[in-house]
Amino acid sequence: MAKKYKIIYSDDAQEDLNGILHYYLTHYSKAAAERILVEIESRIQDITRMPEAYSLFTLKNRPFKKEYRYIFAKKTYRILYRAIIEERVIRIITISHKRADASRLIRSIEEE
């Protein structure tokens, strides 16, 4: 049996998740917040099963020193992550709305 990947959330990713849940709690309901949390957590578990299966995150004319990938939850939230295969670690960099400004994503990557 393969050793499981450890999931590490950056400070930005944790703040993002808290913000998403707060939004759903204040604009919808506790049940809606729980549903989005389950969906995000489910997608992160998908990453741990096949971390290199998802799309590479690239920006035109903006190379990164490390390889970043992303997956969507509910077709709305982009989960940006880095897989450190040799250490069996998945580092969640940010969880942002698909329309989030690219400069925010770049900032999160650079702070990593």
C-alpha positions, -999 to +999 in steps of 0.1 A: +000+000+000+014+034-010+022+059+017-004+087+019+004+123+010+005+148+038-016+179+031-002+213+042-022+245+038-004+278+034-016+307+055-032+321+023-051+289+016-064+287+051-075+323+050-092+316+016-111+286+030-122+306+060-134+334+037-153+311+015-170+294+044-178+328+060-193+339+027-216+309+024-226+311+060-236+348+058-251+348+023-267+313+022-268+288+050-248+265+072-258+236+050-245+254+019-212+261+037-209+225+047-216+214+011-188+236-003-164+225+024-171+188+016-166+195-021-133+213-016-120+186+008-131+159-017-111+176-045-081+179-023-083+141-015-084+136-053-051+154-055-036+131-030-045+101-051-030+114-084-011+147-077+005+149-111-028+143-130-041+178-129-034+209-151-002+228-148-006+264-137+012+287-161+010+323-171+022+337-203+056+353-200+058+344-163+079+313-155+079+299-120+108+282-103+086+253-091+058+234-107+023+243-097-010+226-106-046+233-100-080+216-098-115+231-096-141+226-069-177+231-080-163+247-112-159+279-092-129+276-069-094+270-081-073+250-057-037+258-066-011+234-052+024+221-054+031+184-051+064+175-035+065+139-046+097+128-029+085+140+005+049+128-002+035+163+005+008+183-011+011+220-004-022+239-009-011+274-020-044+291-024-081+284-029-096+312-050-125+321-072-119+312-108-121+349-117-095+360-091-069+384-102-038+366-114-016+390-094-031+375-062-021+340-074+014+352-082+017+368-048+007+336-031+032+316-052+060+341-045+053+339-007+055+302-008 
